[in-house]
Amino acid sequence: MTASKIYAIALDLGTTSVKAGLLDQDVALGNVVAKSAPKITVSDGCYESDALAYAAVAGQVLGECIAQAGSCRTLGLCSQRSSFLIWEQAAGQPIIPLISWQDNRGAASCKALRAHEESIRDHTGLPLTPYYFAPKLRVLLQEHPQWRARLEGGELLAGTLDTFLIWRWTGGKHFVTDASMAARTLLMDIRQQQWSPQLCDLFGIPLSILPEIKPSAGLNLRLSNGLILQASVGDQSAALIAGVDDGSGEALVNLGTGCFVVRYLPDKEIRPDGYLKTLVYQDSMRHAHFAIEGTLNSVAAALAPYPVGECRIEDLFSGDIFCLAEPSGIGAPYFRNDLGLRFSQPIEHLTPHQIACLLLEGIIFRVARILEDFHRISAIERVYLSGGLSGLTCLQQGVARCVPFDVYHLTQAESSLRGAALLAAGMAHASHRKARRISTAHDLHALSEKYRRWKGWLNLLLDS
C-alpha cells in the first residue's frame, strides 16, 4: 500500500481497544494499528476509566497510522456510544472519570421516570435504560448540584467520548457531536434531529450545556495533528454502513458481546412495535438515515463456559428442550428483565456440549424471529452475519436454515473502522464488501420444525 493511494484514515474508539486503519483506492482496509484501551474499573455497578489515558492511547494509535498515510489527511471517526465525562473548559482536565456506557448508576433515574417511558420512546426511538447518557448525567447533577451552575456558566463541559476528543483535538474550538451519537443520549428528538426541550426538562439537564449537533459526514473540521475530520459516527452505525446497502432489502446480524439485528427502514415514519428505531447517520445534506434494531443481550457471556466451537448443525434440534440465551434479560422488542437465561426443562443431566447446542439454538431462533418481523415491514432479500461469534459454522448454518432468504458471512475485518472510512471518503456504503454465502443441507427440516415449536414456547413465556 503506497501513500498516494490512501483515501481515508479511520479511528475506532472502542470499549476494550482503540484501532486505526487506512482505506486505499481499492477500498481495502490495511495498516491497522490497535492498542488496549485503559482498564475499566468496576465497583457496585459503576464502570469507570481514565479519560486522559484514553485520549493518549487514541493519539498514539492515530499517530502510528498517520505515519503510513502519506499525503492523506481525511479522517473518519467512530465511537462507543453513551460513554461520557465532565471536564473543565479552561484546563481541559476531567473532573470525573470516563463513565462507560455499561455503567448502571442511571438505574435510579429510570425507576423515577418510568411513568414517562412511552413519551421518551416516542421522541427517541429508544427504551428507558441506564445505558444512555441522560439517566447517568441526571444522577450526577442531583448528587453534585454545584456542577449545574458551572456547566450552565461554561466553566465545565459535559459530553460523550467523541465530543471530548474532538474538543481536545481542535484546541477547544469545536464542542460538537454528530446526529448518530446524539440520538443515543435519550435527549434528542430523532424526528426533528435536535435536542428536545421536553426531554431535557424531564431529565433535569439544561439544554444549553449540550454540544452542537452536527451531520455525521461532511464535517470538514481541522484537527491539531493536521488531519481533517470529515465523518464522525457511532460504532454500530459504522458497522451497518460497512455491512449493508442503504435502501436495499438487506439486514445485518452483528454477533459480538451482544447481538444486534439491524436493517435500514424504508420509511422514517414507520414506528416499529417494541424495536429500537435508530438514527444511523445524517449525511452532509442533513438527510437522516434510519434503521430498525432488535437486540440480544450478553450472548457471548452465556456461551463462554461451553464448547460452542465443537457444535455442528447436525447436533442441534435433538430433544424437546427450548432455550433463551440472554443472561441479562431478553432484549428488543421485549425488554423483559425477568426472562433471561432460561431452559424449558431441567438440564442437569445434559453434557456441556448439549447445553452449548441449546444455547446456540436459542440465539439462532431469536435472530430468525427478529428477521421475520423485519420481513413483514419490508421484504428482506439477503442477511449478512458479522462479529466475532459469526465465525461459528453451526450458528451460520442454523440462521440460514431458519430464514427464507440468502444468508452471507461477512469475511471482511474491522467493520466499524471500514464504515467510518467509507463515510469520510464519500464512498458508496458496503463498497467492495467481502462475503461468503452460507450453504445448508436440505434435510434439516427438524430444526425448522423445532423453531416453530420454540416460537410457541416463547409466546407462552411472554404472556405469563
N, C-alpha and C positions, 0 to 999 in steps of 0.2 A: 504494500500500500504506500503510495507516494503522497507527499503533502499536497501536491496540486490537485489531487483527486478527492480531497476531503470536502464534503458538502456541509457537514454539521458535526458539532461536538454535543454529546448528551451527558447529563449528570442525573443520577438516581439517588435521592435522599431516602434510603431505606431504613427500616427499624433496626435491623441487625448488621447491615453492611451499607457502605457508600460506594457507588460504582460510577465510572465514566467510560465512555467509548466514542469511537469515530465512525461516522457513516460516509461511505465512499460513493462514487458515481454509479457503481453497480448495485447500490442500495444494500451493500453488505456492511454489517457492523463488526468492527475489529478494534484492535489495540485496547481491549477492555482492561481497565485498572480497577481493582477492588481492595478496600480496606475495611476492617471491622469497625462498626460504629461504637462509640463509647458505651460501656456497660450500663445497662438499666438496673437500678436497684429497686427491689420490690419490698414493700412493707405495708401491711394492713390495707391492701388494695391500691396503694399508691405506687405508680411506676414513674421513676424519675431518672434523668441523666444530666450530664454536664453540657449545656448548650455551647459554651465557648470551645470545649473539646470537640464537639461535633463540628463546629464551624472550621476548626483547624484540620480535622480529618478531610472534610469536604474540599478545603483549599488544597491540601496535599494531593488528593486524587485528581482534582481538576488540573493542577499544575503539571502532573506527570503526563496527563493526556494532551494538554496544550503543547507540550514539547514535541509531540509526534504529529501535530495537526498542520504544520506548515503555515500557510497564509490564512487558513480558515479561522474566522472569528465568530461564526454563528453558533449560538448555544441554545440548546433545548433542555429544560429542567423538568423533572417530575419528582414529586414529594409524597412521603407518607402523609395520609390525611388526618387532620384533627390534633396532631401533636403541637403544643404551643408553649409560649413563655411570656413573661413580662420583663421589660428591660428599661434602663434609664436612657432617656433621649440624649443627654449631653455626653455621657461617657460610653454609652453602648454596653454597659455592664448589666447582665441579667440580675434581677432581684429575687428570682425563684429559679429552680431547676427547669429543664425542659420536661414538660409533663406529657407523657406518652398518650397516644390515642387509647391504649389499653387500660389506662388509669380509671379507677372506679369511684373516685371521690364525688362525681356528679350524680351518684345514685340518689342522694338526698333531694337534689333538685327535681329529678324525675318523679320521685314519690310526691313531692309537694305540688307538682304541676300536672299530675295525672289527669285531672278533670279537663285540661286543655289539650290533651293528646290529639284529638281529632282535628282541631284547628291547626296545631303545629304540623301535622302530617299534610293537611290541605295546602299549607303555604310552602312546605319544604320538600314534600315527597318522601320524607324520612320518618321513621319511628322515633319516639321519645326514649332515648337510651343514654347511658353515661358516656358512651364512646366519644360523643361530639364535644366541640369546643364550648358551646354555650352553657350546658349544665355544669361543667367544671369551673368555668370562669365565674358563674353566679355564686358558687360556693366560696371561691377565693375572695370575692368582693364582700360577701357577707361576713367572712372571718376577719377581713382586713379592710374595714370601711375607709380608712385613710387613703388607700390606694385609689379609690374612685376619684377623689378630688385631684390627685396627682395625674391621673390618666386624663381627666377632662381638661386639665390645665396644660397638657402636653409634656409635662415633666417625665411621665412614664409612657411607654408604648406597649401594647399587647397585640400579639398576632401569632399565626401558625408558623411552622418552621420555615416555609418558603418566604414568608413576609420578613422574618428576621434576617435571613441570609441576603435577600435582595436589598433590604435596607442597609445592611452592613457592607455589601459589595458595591453599593452606589454611593458610599460616603454619607448616608443619611438623606439622600436626595429623594428617594422613592419609597414611600410607605404604602405598599400595594399587595394585593393578592389577585389571583385570577378567578374567573367565574366558577370553575370546577371545584376549586378549594373552598371558595366562599359558600358554595352550595352544600358543603358538608359540615357547616357550623351550627345549623338549626336557627340561623339568624337571617338568612336570605330568602326572599320570595322568589322561587325559581321561575314563576311566570313573568314577573317584572325584571328579574335578574338584578335586583337592587336589595340593599339592606332593608329589612322590614321594620318600620317603627313599632308595629304591633308586637312583633316577636321580641324586639329589644326591650320594650316595656314589660313584657311577660317575664323575661329572664332577669330584668333589673340591670341591663347592660346599656350604658349610654351609646346611642348610635354614633355620636360624634367621635368616639375613641377608635372606631373600626377603620381598617385600611381602605383605600380606594379600590374598588373592584375594576380590574382590567380584563380585556379579552385574553383568551388563552394563547392566541397567536398574533403575530404582527406587533409585538411589544416594542422592539427597537430601543431597548434600554442599555446604555453603555455602562459596563462594569469597570471597576478599578483595575482589573487584570487585563484590560484591553478587549475582552470579549463583548459581543452584542447579544444580549438576551432577547431572543425572538419568540420563544414559547415557554410557557410555564403551565403545568397541568398536574392533577392528582395522579398517583401511580397507577391506580386501577383504570383510570381513563386512558392513560398512555398505553397500557396493555391492550385495551379494547381497540385503540387506534391502530396498533400494530397487527392485531389479530384478525379483524373482520372489516368488511367494507360497509361504510355508511350507506343507508338507503337500499340495502340488499336483503335477501332472505337468509341471513347468516346469524348464528349465535355463537358465543364464546363461553366455554366452561373452563374457568381458571381454578385449578385444583392445587392449593398450597396448604398453608396453615388452616385456612378455612376454604370454602368453595364458593365462588361467585359465578352465577349463571346469568349472562347478560346478552341483550340484543338491543340494537337501536330501535327506537319507537318510530313507526311510520307517521304518526300524528302526535304532536306535542300535547294536544288537549286530551288524549286518552288518559284515563285515571285508573290504572290497574289496581284491582282489589287486593289489598294486602302486600303487594310487591312494592319494592322501592322504585321511585321514579328518580333517575339520576341525570343531572346535567353533566354530560360527558365533557364537553368543551364548548367554548364560544370562539368562533373564528374571527379573523381580522376585520370582518364586516359586522361584527357583533351579532351574528346569527347563532343562536344556541342549538346544539345538537343533543337530543335526549335519548335515554335508554331506559329499559325496564330491567330490574335486577332481582334475582332470587338468591338466597344465601343459605349455606350450610355452615354451622358453627363448629369450629375446633375439630374438624375431621382428622387432621394429622395426629392430634393428641389421642384420639380414640384408636387409631391404627398402630401407634408407636409400639405398644407392648407385644404385638403379634407379628408372625411371619407372613405378612401380606405379599411379599415378593415371591413366595412359593406357591401362591394360589393360581390355579388355572381355571379357565372358563368352565371346563368340564366339572370342576369341583363345586360350582355353585348350584343352586336350586335343588339340593338334596334335603329331604326332610321338610317339615312344615313349620319352622320357626322363623318369625319375622323380626326385623330389627330397625331401630333408629340409631344412628351413629353420631349424635351430636351431644357431647358431654355437657356443654354449657347452655343447653336449651335449643329447641328446634327453631330455625331461623325463618326468614321471609319465605312465604307470605303469612306464616302462622304466628311467629313471635310468642311461643309458649315456653316459659322457663320451667314449667312443671313437666314438660316432655323432653327429656334429654336422651342419654344413652339408655336404651331400653330394648329388652327382648320379650317376645310374646310368651315364651316358656322358659323354665329354668335351664341353665346352660352348664351346670356344674359337671355334668357327665361328658361334656364336649372337650375335644382336644384344642390346643391353641390354634392349630391350622383350621379347624372347623369354625372356631369363633372368628378368625380372620376373614374367612369366606362370608360369614353372615354380615360382618361389618361392611365389607365391600358391596355386598348386595344392598344393604341399607343406603349406601351412598349412591349407587347406580340407580336405584329406584327413585330416590328423591330428585336426582338430576333429571331423570326421564319425566317425572311428574311435572316439574317446573317447565320443561321444554314443551310438554303437551299444552300447558296453559298458554305459553307464548305463541304456540302454533295456532291456537284459536283466535288470538288477537290479530295475527297476520302470518301468512304461510311462511314456514321455515323450509329452506331447501338444503342447507348444509350446517353442520355443527363442527366447531374446532375446539379441540382439547389442548390446554396449555397448563404450565405449572409443574412443580416437582412430582406430584402424585400422578400426573397424566402419563408418566412413563410406565405405569403398571399395565402390562398387557391384558390381564384379567379385567381390569377396570375399563380399559378402552373397548374391549370386545363386548363387555356387558352393556355399556351405554349404547353401542352400535346395534345390539340385538333388540333393545327395548324401545327404540325410536324408529319412526318410519321415514327417516331421511339419512343422507350420507353423513358419516362421521369421519373427521380427519384429525390426526395428531400433529400439532404444530411442532416441528423439529427445530425451529429457529430459537436461539438462546436470547436471554435478556430482552423480553418483550417490552417491558416498561422503558428501558433505555432506547430501544428501537422506535417506539411510538413517539417519545419526546423528540428524537432526532428528526423523524419524518415531519412532525408538526413544525419544527423550527425551520426545516429546509423547504417547506411548502410543497412537499412531495405527496403523491396520492397515498391514501391510507391503505394499509396492508400491501404496499408495493413489494413485489418480489418475495412474498412470504413463502416459506418452505414448509410443506405439509405432506403427510403420508396418509392415504386413505386407509381406513381400518376395514379389513375384510373379516367376516364371521362365517362360521359353519352354518349350514342351512337346517341343521337338525336340532337346534337349541330351543325348540318350542316350549320346553318345560320352564325355561327362565321367563319367557313372556307370560306363561300361564301363572307362574308364581308372582310375577309383577302385578297381574290383575288381582290376585287374592291379597297381596300386600296393600294395595290401594284400599280395599275394603276394610282391612285391619286398621289402617291409618285413619280412615274416616270415622271408625268407631272410637278410636282414641281421642280424636279431635272433638267429638260430640260428648265425650264423657266429662 
